[in-house]
Amino acid sequence: MNDKRGREYALSPIGQSAKWFFALIMLLPIAIALMILWDDAAAFSEMPAWALGLLIGLGPVILLIAAMGVRNPKAELGKDGLRIRVSFINKRWALSELDGAGANMVDLDTRRELRPKWKLWGVAMPGLRSGLFKLYNGEKSHLYITDTQKVVYVPTQSGPVLLSLERPADFLAHLQGLRC
């Protein structure tokens, strides 16, 4: 471990429901193309090649890239601050922006005001919420949640960060030891 770089903490992996949801969404463009073919083969043959390529090729490829990025989500914590890397998200907070003393474990089933309400940017599906969300209490929050019962709540100057971590106690001890 490099002190400058910080320690990496694995974010909790996505659940089976999110994996199935990703798989079904990836198959959706192909299913749409097959429905068009089944309904009217002439309309399918008149479809421009670029539209067919976009429908069958590009859509699933983009979803596959997003799914691959969710496979190894990481949170890095060190003297430089907190950095979250998940799929297309690469967000960083300086140590001075974090309130380590206010950080703790929360259960979103009991702390309903901290639950995500509106997705502003990111992903929201069964078993995974990741990105920038507006919470029920009105604050904007960057979050990565796969398990609502074990969430690390980290207050920052720009709104809280909510994370589902594999080793939440280690993360909190490290954060509070950094004296932010």
Secondary structure, 3 states (H helix, E strand, C coil): CCCCCCEEEEECCCCHHHHHHHHHHHHHHHHHHHHHHHHCHHHHHHCCHHHHHHHHHHHHHHHHHHHHHHCCCEEEEECCEEEEEECCEEEEECHHHECHHHCEEECCCCCHHHCEEEEEEEEEECCEEEEEEEECCCCEEEEEECCCCCEEEECECCCCEEECECCHHHHHHHHHHCCC
